[in-house]
Amino acid sequence: MQDIGDTWGKFSESEQGLAVPPRFCLRCQELLPWYEQPSPQCLKCGLQFNPDDSSTFRTQRQLARWKFWFPGFCLAVASGVISYAVCLLGGDMGVALFCAVPVSVGAILGYGTRVQIWLLGMLAIVAISAIVFALVSMNFAGLFCGMTLSLIFLIPVILGIILGVLLRVAMAASRWDQRWFFPLIFFVALPYIVQAIESSLPRRTEIATVRTELTVHATPQEAWDAIMFYEEVKHDPPWLLRLALPKPIRSEGNKQREGEIIRCFYDRGYLAKRISRREEGRLLAFDVVEQHLHFERDVALLDGSFEVQPLPDGKSRIVLITRYERKLSPRWMWEAIERSVVHTLHGHVLEGMQRKAELRHNEQPARDVERYRPAPSQSPDDRKLTYQPFPLVVPSVESARS
Amino acid sequence: MPQANEKWAAFLLSLVVPGAGQLAAGSVWCVPWFLAAALLAGVWHVTGTNLTGALWHAGQAGLLVVLGLVSAEHAKRLLERRRAASDTRVLKSSLMYSSIRRSAVRLRLEVHVAEDADELWRRVSDLQSFLTIDPFHEKITLMRTEPAPGVHVVLWHNTFGRRSVRFGKILRWEEGRGYALSDLSQRGPHRDFPHVFFILVEPMNAGAESVNGQVRSRLTIDVRGKWTSRWIPAAVGLCWMRWVMREHARLLRKAL
C-alpha cells in the first residue's frame, strides 16, 4: 500500500512557501498532518502533538530491525547451552540431549523471531555454531564431539524451526493474550521434560559387534607375528581417529600368555586389556577390564579379538572384532558414526599389521628386488636393506612388482 | 558528567562488575568496590583448592549475586536526583495503603513536607521535574504548552535499563490543589497495568498550618490501576508495586 506521504510529498509547501519536514506520530509512527489543525493530533491514533515542539513528534520513522530476531536468537542460544549442559550432567546421553535440545532451539528460533526464511536458516547455523562453541569452550564436549554435534543438530533444529513457525502462524489468529510467552516457556522447558521422561523409562542394554577383515600377502604365521594393538601402530592415524580418540602413547604388558594384563596409555587416560584366549597362530582374544578414556558415557568397550585365517596362495585373512556397549541414543542416529570410527580404527590397526607382515614376508631377497634395494649412498658390498616409504594405501606384492 | 537518567545503566554495570557503575558515575567509591570484588576472588582462589561440591558453588554464586546487587544499588543511588541534606523539606513519606481486589489495585503514598502548600504545588505542577522522581519515569513530554484536562502526555520509562514508552492524558487539573494523570501501555488501554495517578496537595490541619513551629503541607499520591497479567499472580504484583511505591517515597524524600 502506498504511503500517503509519498503521494502528497514528504516536503509539503506551507503557507509561507517554506519546506515543512515530515512529522510522524510518537505512538503509531503515522505521518502527521502538515496542515494547520485547531487541535493538532494524529489522524490514526489520536495522539496529540505540538507543531512548535519537536519533542512531541518524530522526524523520521524508527524501525529497530534487531528486535525482530535478536531476543529470540539470544534466548535460543542460551537455552540450548544451558539445557545441553543440564541434560548432560543430569542423565543419559539420549533423546533429550540430541533431539529435544536442538528441536527446542529451532522452535524458539522459529517462534521467537520474525525474519525471512533465508535469514532464519542463517540464524539456525549461527545458533548451532554458537552453542557448539560454548560447549567446547566449557569442556562439555570435545572438538570431534562438537563437530559431530553440529551435524546431528542440523536436522532437529530445522524441524524445530518448522514447528515454531507453524505454531506462530497458527497463534497469530488467536485472541489468547499470553500467546507470546507460554509457547516459548514450553519450548524452553521441552528438553527438561523429555529428560525426565527418558530417565523414568527402563533402559535396554545393547551390545554392538564390529568386524573388519583384510587379506594380506603373507603366511598365517607372518600375519600372527604382526599382531599389534592400536597403541603399537607406528604410522600416523587417519584424521578421524585423531579427532575422535585420545592419542595413544604406549602399552605395557605381555600378550603372549592368557590372563596377562596389557595397559595401554593415552594422552587422556588409559585402557587395561586382559588376554582372555590365545590359540597360537590363529586367535588372540582380550577383554577390556578398565576404561578411563573420557568417553565412558558414549561407549563401554567390552572385548575384542584378532583372528588369522589361512588362504590359498600363501595369503592370510586377518579378522578384527570389537564388541562394545552402546550408550548413545537415539541409537539409529549414532550407529553409522560409531561403526565408522571403529572400522577406521580397525583399518588403521590392520594397515599396521599388513605393513609389518608383508615387510617380513618380503624380507626374502628373491622377492624384494623391486621393493627393497640398497640405499644409494651405501657401497654395493653392503647388503643392508633400506625400507622405502609406503604410500598411504599399501599395495600388494604383485602390484608392487608390476 | 553522567545524568540522573543513566542510573539504570550504572546499576547494570555494577551488577556485572561491582564498582563499574560507581566508576561510570565518576565516584571514588569504585575503588572499595573493585577491592571488595578482588578480595572475594582472592579468598575463593585460596579456599577453593580445598573446597568443592555443589554447596560451595552455590555459596560462591550467592555471594557474587549479593555483592553485585548491593554494588548495583549503591551505583544507582549515586546518580539519583537529590537535594542537599540541609535543604530537604520532606519530614515524612510513607506508603499508607495498598490493596488488590480481583484485579483492581490501589496504593496511596503520603508525603509530609515542611513548606507552604502553594510552594509545594509550584513544584508538583512542574510535571517534567516532579513526575520523573518516579523510579521508572525517565522523561515526560507534554503535548501542549500548558497542562490542562485532556492534554496528552508521553511517559518515557526506563525499567532496569529497558526503555519503553507509555501514553497518558491529564484527566483532571485543579490549579493549586492537584491533578489526575493516566499511564497506559502503547499496546492499548487494557494491557500492561493501566493505571491513573491522583496527585493531591493540601495543607496539613486546614486552618492551622503550623505544626511544631513548621509550616506543613501534605502531598498524596494515589495510584489506581488494573492488574492485567494472567501469568503473574496478583499478590506478587502487589508486592512489586509496594516496593515501587516505597522506592518512590524514598526518592521523594531525597528530591523534594
Interface residues (C-beta under 8 A of the other chain):
Chain A: L26 R27 Q41 L47 Q48 F49 N50 D52 D53 S55 T56 D177 Q178 F181 F182
Chain B: T141 L142 M143 R144 T145 V151 H152 V154 V165 F167 Q186 R191 R230 W231
